[in-house]
Amino acid sequence: MSLTYLEAIVVGAFQGVTELFPVSSLGHSVLIPALIGGQWAHDLDVSAPESPYLAFIVGLHVATAAALLVFFWRDWVRIIGGFVTSIRYRRVKTPDERLAWLIILATIPVGVCGLLLEHLFRTTLGRPIPAAAFLTANGLVLFVGERLRRRAEPQPATVPVPAKGAQTAADAHHDTGTDAVTEVLPAAGVVGSTDTSPDVRLSRQRFGPGILIGSAQILALLPGISRSGITMVAGLLRGLSHTDAARFSFLLATPVILAAGVLKIPDLFGPLGEGIHGPILAGSIASFVSAYLAVRFLDRLFRTRTLTPFAVYCGLAGAASLLWLSLS
């Protein structure tokens, strides 16, 4: 395999952004070389036998995971501390202990499926046309997920408030008479609706639903299906806010990406990586920088925005790529 610095930096920058944006990094890693064509399509073919491109992509993923570790380092210090204390005292009681085990249990399904199905998905589906089709499907999943979330949102709770000219608020606190009207207040008990820290809110999830959210990452083994996107949709449907769903998605992705790196990165130091170590380093740096900027941007974006713009992008980009590749 030949890999130029330009190819490595461009793919690395796209990887860092698209891994965290809900638009599928693997899908873009397959589609970009195919759409550019020529030497790019030859050098960067993830489905080719004995191709180091997959290991290169995994290396870029590890750089992305490093960016997540840097951004969420305080969270990981607490999570790792919670894991250590849970083992030491044989308990799962505090928020940090619960969140640590929630992440561990939620990443097991995708880890097992990745080991069993990675080769099949890479060789059979890691081609441009299936990737374009799955990217289109990813847009549909994001759009439908947002619509279902809105339908599933609980109705605002009501509490009695004194009618005009009736008891004061203090009196009403002690006297629950019937002469009152209702005032709409935010519903209590919804995950992400309180003012506690994000990690505390996430730790309040039951283990079963948390594992289901983590299991959604299995679909991201398909090129074109976004890991962050599919996990966020699963989180939203389980009652998480956009901010908490994004945070949980990023926390879940980190150990999975690092584990994949442990398995694949050694390939880059063998015969498959000969002559391309410089471009690999350059691509990894580009991936780290772009991923760090992306997670900072998304951490603020999802406080007020939804997945709909990403759904539109994936639908249009996937459909356009599918049409172009089918006709060319």
C-alpha positions as CSV (number, residue, x, y, z in Angstrom):
1,M,0.0,0.0,0.0
2,S,1.2,3.5,-0.8
3,L,-0.1,6.3,1.3
4,T,0.8,9.9,0.7
5,Y,0.9,12.7,3.3
6,L,-2.0,14.4,1.6
7,E,-4.2,11.3,1.7
8,A,-3.3,10.6,5.3
9,I,-4.0,14.1,6.5
10,V,-7.3,14.5,4.6
11,V,-8.6,11.1,5.7
12,G,-7.3,11.8,9.3
13,A,-9.1,15.2,9.5
14,F,-12.3,13.7,8.2
15,Q,-12.0,10.8,10.6
16,G,-11.7,13.0,13.6
17,V,-14.8,15.1,12.7
18,T,-17.0,12.3,11.3
19,E,-16.3,9.9,14.2
20,L,-17.9,12.3,16.7
21,F,-20.4,14.0,14.4
22,P,-23.3,11.5,13.9
23,V,-22.4,11.0,10.2
24,S,-20.3,7.8,10.2
25,S,-16.5,8.1,10.0
26,L,-16.1,4.6,8.4
27,G,-18.7,5.5,5.8
28,H,-16.7,8.6,4.9
29,S,-13.4,6.7,5.0
30,V,-14.8,4.4,2.3
31,L,-16.7,6.9,0.2
32,I,-14.1,9.8,0.0
33,P,-11.4,7.7,-1.8
34,A,-14.1,6.2,-4.1
35,L,-15.6,9.6,-5.0
36,I,-12.1,11.1,-5.7
37,G,-11.1,8.1,-7.7
38,G,-7.8,7.4,-9.3
39,Q,-4.9,6.6,-7.0
40,W,-6.9,7.5,-3.9
41,A,-9.4,4.7,-4.7
42,H,-6.5,2.3,-5.2
43,D,-4.5,3.3,-2.1
44,L,-7.5,3.6,0.3
45,D,-9.5,0.5,-0.3
46,V,-10.7,-0.9,3.1
47,S,-12.1,-4.1,1.5
48,A,-8.9,-5.1,-0.4
49,P,-7.2,-8.3,0.9
50,E,-4.3,-7.7,3.3
51,S,-4.9,-4.0,3.0
52,P,-3.3,-1.9,5.9
53,Y,-5.9,0.8,5.3
54,L,-8.2,-0.7,7.9
55,A,-5.4,-0.7,10.5
56,F,-4.6,2.9,9.4
57,I,-8.2,3.8,10.0
58,V,-8.1,2.1,13.4
59,G,-5.0,4.1,14.2
60,L,-6.9,7.2,13.4
61,H,-9.7,6.1,15.7
62,V,-7.2,5.7,18.5
63,A,-6.1,9.3,17.9
64,T,-9.8,10.2,18.2
65,A,-10.2,8.3,21.4
66,A,-7.1,10.1,22.8
67,A,-8.9,13.4,22.0
68,L,-11.9,12.2,23.9
69,L,-9.8,11.2,26.9
70,V,-8.2,14.6,27.0
71,F,-11.5,16.4,26.8
72,F,-13.3,14.1,29.3
73,W,-10.2,13.5,31.5
74,R,-11.9,14.6,34.7
75,D,-14.8,12.3,34.0
76,W,-12.5,9.3,33.3
77,V,-10.5,10.0,36.5
78,R,-13.8,9.7,38.5
79,I,-15.0,6.7,36.4
80,I,-11.8,4.8,36.9
81,G,-11.8,5.7,40.6
82,G,-15.3,4.4,40.8
83,F,-14.3,1.1,39.2
84,V,-11.4,0.7,41.6
85,T,-13.5,1.4,44.7
86,S,-16.3,-1.0,43.5
87,I,-13.7,-3.8,43.2
88,R,-12.1,-2.9,46.5
89,Y,-15.3,-2.7,48.5
90,R,-17.3,-5.2,46.4
91,R,-20.1,-2.8,45.8
92,V,-21.8,-0.7,43.1
93,K,-23.3,2.1,45.0
94,T,-22.0,5.6,44.2
95,P,-22.7,7.4,40.9
96,D,-19.1,6.9,39.8
97,E,-19.2,3.2,40.6
98,R,-22.5,2.8,38.8
99,L,-21.3,4.7,35.7
100,A,-18.1,2.7,35.5
101,W,-20.0,-0.6,35.4
102,L,-22.6,0.8,33.2
103,I,-19.9,1.6,30.6
104,I,-18.2,-1.8,31.0
105,L,-21.5,-3.8,30.6
106,A,-22.7,-1.6,27.7
107,T,-19.5,-2.1,25.7
108,I,-19.4,-5.9,25.9
109,P,-22.0,-6.6,23.2
110,V,-20.3,-4.5,20.5
111,G,-16.9,-5.8,21.5
112,V,-18.0,-9.4,21.0
113,C,-19.7,-8.7,17.7
114,G,-16.7,-6.7,16.5
115,L,-14.5,-9.7,17.1
116,L,-16.9,-12.1,15.3
117,L,-18.2,-10.0,12.4
118,E,-15.5,-7.4,11.6
119,H,-14.0,-9.4,8.7
120,L,-17.4,-10.2,7.2
121,F,-18.5,-6.6,7.4
122,R,-15.2,-5.3,6.0
123,T,-14.9,-7.6,3.0
124,T,-18.6,-7.8,2.1
125,L,-20.0,-4.4,3.0
126,G,-16.9,-2.2,3.1
127,R,-17.4,-1.0,-0.4
128,P,-18.5,2.4,-1.7
129,I,-22.1,1.5,-2.9
130,P,-23.1,-0.3,0.4
131,A,-21.5,2.5,2.4
132,A,-23.5,5.1,0.5
133,A,-26.7,3.1,1.0
134,F,-26.0,2.8,4.8
135,L,-25.2,6.5,5.0
136,T,-28.6,7.2,3.5
137,A,-30.2,4.8,6.0
138,N,-28.2,6.6,8.8
139,G,-29.9,9.8,7.9
140,L,-33.3,8.1,8.1
141,V,-32.5,6.6,11.5
142,L,-31.5,10.0,12.9
143,F,-34.7,11.7,11.5
144,V,-37.1,9.0,12.7
145,G,-35.3,8.9,16.1
146,E,-35.9,12.6,16.6
147,R,-39.6,12.3,15.6
148,L,-40.2,9.3,17.9
149,R,-38.4,11.1,20.7
150,R,-40.8,14.1,20.4
151,R,-43.8,11.8,20.5
152,A,-42.4,10.0,23.5
153,E,-41.7,13.1,25.5
154,P,-43.9,13.1,28.7
155,Q,-46.5,15.7,29.1
156,P,-45.7,18.5,31.5
157,A,-46.8,17.9,35.1
158,T,-49.3,20.2,36.7
159,V,-49.3,21.5,40.3
160,P,-52.0,23.4,42.1
161,V,-51.5,27.2,42.1
162,P,-53.9,29.6,44.0
163,A,-56.4,31.3,41.8
164,K,-56.3,35.1,41.6
165,G,-57.5,36.5,44.9
166,A,-57.3,33.2,46.8
167,Q,-54.6,31.9,49.1
168,T,-51.0,33.0,48.9
169,A,-48.3,30.6,47.8
170,A,-47.3,30.1,51.4
171,D,-51.0,29.4,52.5
172,A,-51.4,27.0,49.6
173,H,-48.4,25.1,50.8
174,H,-50.3,24.2,54.0
175,D,-53.9,24.3,52.6
176,T,-54.7,22.1,49.6
177,G,-58.2,23.5,48.9
178,T,-60.0,23.0,45.6
179,D,-60.2,26.7,44.7
180,A,-57.1,26.6,42.5
181,V,-56.1,26.6,38.9
182,T,-53.1,24.7,37.4
183,E,-49.8,25.9,36.2
184,V,-47.6,23.9,33.9
185,L,-44.2,23.0,35.3
186,P,-41.4,20.7,33.9
187,A,-42.0,17.1,34.6
188,A,-39.8,15.6,37.3
189,G,-38.1,12.2,37.1
190,V,-37.0,12.5,33.4
191,V,-33.4,11.6,32.9
192,G,-31.4,14.7,32.2
193,S,-34.1,17.0,33.6
194,T,-32.5,17.8,36.9
195,D,-29.7,20.2,37.7
196,T,-27.2,17.6,38.9
197,S,-24.0,16.8,37.1
198,P,-24.2,15.0,33.8
199,D,-22.4,11.9,35.1
200,V,-24.7,11.6,38.0
201,R,-27.7,11.8,35.7
202,L,-26.2,9.1,33.4
203,S,-25.5,6.9,36.4
204,R,-29.2,6.9,37.3
205,Q,-30.0,4.7,34.3
206,R,-30.9,1.1,35.0
207,F,-28.3,-1.3,33.7
208,G,-30.7,-3.0,31.3
209,P,-31.5,0.1,29.3
210,G,-27.9,1.3,29.5
211,I,-26.8,-2.0,27.9
212,L,-29.4,-1.6,25.1
213,I,-28.0,1.8,24.4
214,G,-24.5,0.5,24.2
215,S,-25.6,-2.5,22.1
216,A,-26.8,0.0,19.4
217,Q,-23.1,0.5,18.6
218,I,-23.2,-2.9,16.9
219,L,-24.9,-1.3,13.9
220,A,-22.0,1.0,13.6
221,L,-19.9,-1.9,12.3
222,L,-21.8,-1.3,9.1
223,P,-19.9,1.4,7.1
224,G,-22.2,4.4,6.8
225,I,-24.0,3.9,10.2
226,S,-22.7,6.4,12.7
227,R,-21.6,5.1,16.1
228,S,-22.4,8.3,17.9
229,G,-25.6,8.8,15.9
230,I,-27.1,5.4,16.5
231,T,-26.1,5.5,20.2
232,M,-27.6,9.0,20.6
233,V,-30.9,7.9,19.0
234,A,-31.0,4.9,21.4
235,G,-30.3,7.3,24.3
236,L,-32.9,9.8,23.2
237,L,-35.5,7.0,23.0
238,R,-34.6,5.9,26.5
239,G,-35.3,9.5,27.8
240,L,-31.9,11.1,27.8
241,S,-31.5,14.7,26.7
242,H,-29.4,15.5,23.7
243,T,-26.5,16.7,25.9
244,D,-26.5,13.5,28.0
245,A,-27.1,11.2,25.0
246,A,-24.0,12.8,23.3
247,R,-21.9,12.5,26.4
248,F,-22.9,8.9,27.0
249,S,-22.1,8.1,23.4
250,F,-18.6,9.6,23.6
251,L,-17.9,7.8,26.9
252,L,-19.1,4.5,25.4
253,A,-17.0,4.9,22.3
254,T,-13.7,5.5,24.0
255,P,-13.0,2.0,25.4
256,V,-14.3,0.3,22.2
257,I,-12.0,2.4,20.0
258,L,-9.0,1.8,22.3
259,A,-9.7,-2.0,22.3
260,A,-9.9,-2.1,18.5
261,G,-6.6,-0.2,18.4
262,V,-4.9,-2.8,20.6
263,L,-5.9,-5.4,18.1
264,K,-5.1,-3.6,14.8
265,I,-2.3,-1.1,15.4
266,P,0.4,-3.8,15.7
267,D,-0.3,-4.5,12.0
268,L,1.1,-1.1,11.2
269,F,4.5,-2.0,12.7
270,G,4.8,-5.2,10.5
271,P,5.1,-5.7,6.8
272,L,1.8,-3.9,6.1
273,G,3.0,-0.7,7.5
274,E,6.4,-0.5,5.8
275,G,7.2,2.9,4.3
276,I,4.0,4.7,5.5
277,H,4.9,5.4,9.2
278,G,5.3,9.1,8.5
279,P,1.9,9.6,6.8
280,I,0.3,7.5,9.5
281,L,1.7,9.9,12.2
282,A,0.6,12.9,10.2
283,G,-2.9,11.5,9.8
284,S,-3.1,10.6,13.5
285,I,-2.2,14.2,14.5
286,A,-4.8,15.6,12.1
287,S,-7.4,13.2,13.5
288,F,-6.6,14.1,17.1
289,V,-6.8,17.9,16.5
290,S,-10.0,17.7,14.4
291,A,-11.6,15.3,17.0
292,Y,-10.8,17.6,19.9
293,L,-12.3,20.6,18.1
294,A,-15.3,18.5,17.1
295,V,-16.1,17.3,20.6
296,R,-15.8,20.8,22.0
297,F,-18.2,22.1,19.3
298,L,-20.7,19.2,19.8
299,D,-20.7,19.6,23.6
300,R,-22.1,23.0,23.2
301,L,-24.2,22.4,20.1
302,F,-26.4,19.6,21.6
303,R,-27.4,21.9,24.5
304,T,-29.8,23.7,22.1
305,R,-29.8,21.7,18.8
306,T,-31.1,18.3,17.6
307,L,-30.0,15.6,15.2
308,T,-32.1,16.8,12.4
309,P,-29.5,18.8,10.4
310,F,-27.2,15.7,10.5
311,A,-30.1,13.6,9.3
312,V,-30.6,15.8,6.3
313,Y,-26.9,15.8,5.5
314,C,-26.6,12.0,5.7
315,G,-29.7,11.5,3.6
316,L,-28.6,13.9,0.9
317,A,-24.9,12.9,0.9
318,G,-25.7,9.2,0.9
319,A,-28.2,9.5,-1.9
320,A,-26.0,11.7,-4.0
321,S,-23.0,9.3,-3.5
322,L,-25.1,6.3,-4.3
323,L,-26.4,7.9,-7.5
324,W,-22.9,9.1,-8.6
325,L,-21.3,5.7,-7.9
326,S,-24.0,3.8,-9.7
327,L,-23.8,5.9,-12.8
328,S,-20.0,6.2,-13.0
